[in-house]
Amino acid sequence: MASTSRGASAQVICPEHPDTPLVEDYHAGDMICSLCGLVVGDRVIDVGSEWRTFSNEKSTKDNSRVGGPENSLFDGSDMSTMIATGPGSDGPRDQYGKPMYRNRGTISSADRALHTAVREISQMADRLNVPKSLQDRANNLFKQVHEGKALKGRSSDAIVSACMYIACRQDQVPRTFKEICAVSKTSKKEIGRVFKLILRNLETNVDIIKTGDFMSRFCSQLALPTAVSKAATYIAKKAQDMDLVPGRSPVSVTAAAIYMASQASGDKKTSKEVSDVTGVAEATIRQSYKAMIPKAIDLFPEGFKFVTPIECLPLN
């Protein structure tokens, strides 16, 4: 297998064609001119990863003999080595009294806390199905909080969960407190407290949650068609503009709008089904819906195809 090597071509060039990129033959260890075929370098050391394994090929375990990637979150990335030097050194020595090499396997308590947090954030990101960029943002937020020591004494689980919640909102893929709580080890109330403390101490901010932030995801999970999703989005925005649900959270209004739009369509969903997906209690959905139903004729968009007329919609 051969591929163009740009790094090596900066040191070894073809005397006849100096501007021509070289090709590296990994099997032979040769550097070859891609134009005339002249071997301009031989016995080149392959600095790539060793991917050969000696175990069952069906095994999913990665036995490549390479180290883990560097992580900028940790000082030194645990790749440095300490060497005992000098006659008075207290470092480890072999049986002949010579200094021994010792890997920096012992990490500080600060790095140990970061390692634990990074692992927990990774697990939460997998369960929430969010991108790697968001996971990195949550890691950096936790490091800032940890190094600032402003939340010293607070539960690490609550800080991790709050950092994930903030990262989701800043990355424009917001999750509700209940969704974060479902994949964490702490309560919704504690996550909310730590969330406010982080915003205050880091002097960062997040966009205000709107009903449209959750609508498409909730409707997709309920398998509702596009027409119903658009109607629910319109209903939620109109209800807030008309101030029909004062004091209700955007998530509650979103759930009530989905329930109303589905009841008027052929894809009816019960309040329990909507509650299971949105995380909003059935009683809350019904209360918001009850406040919206008297003005239902003004809430639906023009051109919506009613399967159940407005006057036949349930009253609660």
C-alpha positions in Angstrom: 0.0 0.0 0.0 1.4 3.4 -1.0 0.4 6.9 -0.1 1.7 10.4 -0.6 4.0 11.5 2.2 4.2 15.3 2.6 6.2 15.3 5.8 9.1 13.3 4.4 9.1 15.1 1.1 10.2 18.2 2.9 13.5 16.4 3.8 14.1 14.1 0.8 13.4 15.3 -2.7 13.9 13.9 -6.2 17.0 15.5 -7.8 15.3 15.5 -11.2 11.8 16.7 -10.1 12.2 18.5 -6.8 8.6 19.8 -6.7 7.0 16.4 -7.3 5.4 14.9 -4.2 7.0 11.6 -3.0 5.1 8.3 -2.4 5.9 6.2 0.6 5.9 2.4 0.2 5.2 1.2 3.7 6.1 -2.4 2.9 9.5 -1.7 1.4 10.2 1.4 3.4 11.1 3.4 0.3 10.4 7.0 -0.7 9.6 7.0 -4.5 9.3 9.9 -6.9 5.7 9.8 -8.2 6.8 11.1 -11.6 9.8 9.1 -12.6 9.8 6.3 -10.1 13.2 7.0 -8.7 13.8 5.6 -5.2 15.2 8.7 -3.4 15.1 7.2 0.1 15.1 3.7 1.5 14.7 2.0 4.9 12.3 4.7 6.0 11.0 4.1 9.5 7.2 3.9 9.7 6.1 6.1 12.5 2.4 5.2 12.1 0.4 3.2 14.7 0.9 -0.5 15.1 -2.4 -2.0 14.3 -1.6 -5.7 14.1 -3.3 -7.9 16.7 -2.6 -11.4 17.7 -6.0 -12.2 19.2 -9.2 -13.5 17.7 -10.1 -11.2 14.8 -13.8 -11.3 15.9 -12.8 -9.7 19.2 -14.0 -6.1 19.6 -11.1 -5.3 21.9 -8.5 -2.9 20.3 -5.1 -4.3 21.0 -3.1 -1.7 19.1 0.2 -1.0 20.7 -0.2 2.7 20.9 -0.9 5.1 23.8 -4.0 7.2 24.3 -4.4 10.5 22.7 -3.2 13.6 24.5 -5.9 15.4 26.4 -5.4 19.2 26.9 -7.6 19.0 30.0 -4.8 17.4 32.0 -1.3 18.8 32.7 1.3 16.8 30.8 -1.3 14.4 29.6 0.3 11.7 31.8 3.0 11.1 29.1 6.0 12.4 30.9 8.7 10.4 32.7 10.5 11.0 36.0 14.1 9.9 36.3 16.0 9.6 39.6 19.3 11.4 39.3 22.2 12.3 41.6 23.7 10.3 44.5 21.3 11.8 47.1 18.2 11.2 45.0 15.3 9.5 46.8 14.0 8.0 43.5 13.7 4.3 42.9 16.8 2.3 42.0 17.5 -1.2 40.7 19.5 -3.9 42.5 22.8 -2.4 41.2 22.0 1.1 42.6 21.3 2.6 39.2 18.3 5.1 38.8 15.2 3.6 37.4 12.7 5.2 35.1 9.3 5.7 36.6 6.1 6.6 34.8 4.0 9.3 36.2 1.3 6.9 37.1 0.4 8.8 40.3 -1.9 11.7 39.4 -2.9 14.6 41.6 -6.3 14.7 43.3 -7.3 17.5 40.9 -6.5 15.5 37.9 -8.2 12.4 39.4 -11.4 14.5 39.8 -11.1 15.6 36.2 -10.7 12.0 35.0 -13.8 11.0 36.9 -15.8 13.9 35.5 -14.7 13.3 32.0 -15.7 9.7 32.2 -19.2 10.6 33.6 -19.7 13.3 31.0 -18.8 10.8 28.3 -21.4 8.3 29.6 -24.1 11.1 29.9 -23.3 12.3 26.3 -23.7 8.7 25.0 -27.1 8.3 26.7 -28.3 11.8 25.6 -27.0 11.2 22.0 -25.2 14.5 21.7 -22.2 15.3 19.5 -18.5 15.1 20.6 -18.1 18.9 20.4 -20.8 19.3 23.1 -19.0 16.8 25.3 -15.8 18.8 25.0 -17.6 22.0 25.9 -19.0 20.3 29.1 -15.5 19.0 30.0 -14.0 22.5 29.7 -16.9 24.0 31.8 -16.2 21.4 34.5 -12.5 22.2 34.5 -13.2 26.0 34.8 -15.5 25.3 37.8 -13.1 22.9 39.4 -10.1 25.2 39.1 -12.1 28.2 40.3 -13.0 26.4 43.5 -16.1 28.6 43.7 -18.4 25.5 44.1 -16.1 23.7 46.6 -18.2 21.3 48.7 -20.9 20.8 46.1 -21.6 17.4 44.8 -19.4 16.5 41.8 -22.3 14.7 40.2 -24.4 17.9 40.4 -21.6 19.9 38.8 -21.2 17.4 36.0 -24.9 17.4 35.3 -25.2 21.2 35.4 -22.2 21.5 33.0 -23.8 19.1 30.6 -27.1 21.1 30.8 -25.3 24.4 30.1 -23.3 22.8 27.2 -26.5 21.5 25.6 -28.1 25.0 25.7 -25.0 26.7 24.4 -24.6 24.2 21.6 -28.3 24.8 20.5 -29.4 21.3 21.4 -31.1 22.0 24.7 -32.3 19.2 27.0 -34.7 19.6 29.9 -33.7 19.3 33.5 -35.7 16.1 33.7 -33.8 14.6 30.7 -30.5 15.5 32.4 -31.7 14.2 35.7 -32.7 10.9 34.1 -29.0 10.2 33.1 -27.4 11.6 36.2 -27.0 10.5 39.8 -28.5 13.6 41.4 -31.8 15.4 41.8 -33.4 17.9 39.5 -33.5 20.5 42.3 -29.7 20.2 43.0 -28.9 20.4 39.3 -30.9 23.6 39.1 -29.1 25.1 42.1 -25.6 24.3 40.8 -26.7 25.6 37.3 -27.4 29.0 38.7 -24.2 29.1 40.7 -22.1 28.2 37.7 -23.7 31.0 35.6 -23.0 33.5 38.3 -19.4 32.5 39.1 -18.2 31.9 35.5 -20.0 35.0 34.2 -21.4 33.0 31.3 -24.8 33.0 29.9 -27.2 30.8 28.0 -30.0 31.6 25.5 -33.5 31.7 26.8 -35.4 28.5 26.2 -38.2 28.7 23.6 -40.9 26.3 22.7 -39.4 25.6 19.3 -36.2 24.3 20.9 -37.9 21.0 21.8 -40.8 20.8 19.4 -39.2 18.9 16.5 -37.5 16.4 18.7 -40.6 15.6 20.8 -42.8 15.3 17.7 -40.2 13.0 16.1 -40.2 10.8 19.2 -44.0 10.7 19.1 -43.9 9.8 15.3 -46.1 12.7 14.5 -46.2 13.9 10.8 -44.7 17.2 9.7 -48.1 18.9 9.4 -48.9 18.2 13.1 -45.5 19.3 14.2 -45.8 22.6 12.3 -49.3 23.1 13.8 -48.0 22.4 17.3 -45.1 24.9 16.8 -47.6 27.6 15.7 -50.0 26.8 18.6 -47.3 27.1 21.2 -45.9 30.4 19.9 -49.4 31.9 19.5 -50.4 30.8 23.0 -47.4 32.6 24.5 -48.0 35.7 22.3 -51.6 35.8 23.5 -50.4 35.2 27.1 -52.8 32.3 27.6 -50.4 30.3 29.8 -48.7 32.9 32.1 -46.1 31.4 34.4 -45.9 28.1 32.5 -42.5 26.9 31.4 -41.8 26.6 27.6 -41.6 22.8 28.0 -45.1 22.7 29.5 -46.5 24.9 26.7 -44.8 22.7 24.1 -46.4 19.6 25.6 -49.9 21.1 25.7 -49.5 22.4 22.1 -48.5 18.9 20.9 -51.4 17.4 22.7 -53.9 19.9 21.2 -52.5 19.5 17.6 -52.6 15.7 17.8 -56.1 15.7 19.1 -57.3 17.7 16.1 -55.4 15.4 13.6 -55.7 11.8 12.7 -52.6 10.9 14.8 -54.1 11.4 18.2 -51.8 11.1 21.2 -52.9 10.8 24.8 -51.7 13.1 27.5 -49.8 10.1 29.0 -47.9 9.5 25.7 -47.0 13.2 25.5 -46.0 13.1 29.2 -43.7 10.1 28.7 -41.8 11.8 25.9 -41.7 15.4 27.2 -41.2 14.6 30.9 -44.1 17.0 31.8 -46.6 15.7 34.2 -50.0 14.8 32.8 -51.8 17.2 35.2 -49.6 20.0 34.0 -50.3 19.2 30.4 -54.0 19.2 31.0 -53.9 22.5 33.0 -52.0 24.3 30.2 -54.3 22.7 27.6 -57.4 23.8 29.6 -56.2 27.4 29.6 -55.6 27.2 25.8 -58.7 25.4 24.6 -61.2 28.4 24.9 -59.0 30.3 22.2 -58.3 27.2 20.1 -60.0 28.7 17.0 -57.3 31.5 17.1 -54.4 29.1 17.8 -54.5 26.8 14.8 -52.7 28.0 11.6 -54.6 28.6 8.4 -54.9 25.6 6.2 -54.7 23.0 8.9 -56.7 19.9 8.0 -58.9 19.1 10.9 -59.9 15.5 11.4 -61.6 16.4 14.6 -63.3 19.8 14.5 -62.4 22.4 17.1 -65.8 22.2 18.8 -65.3 18.4 19.2 -61.9 18.6 20.9 -61.7 17.4 24.5 -62.2 20.1 27.1 -59.4 18.9 29.3 
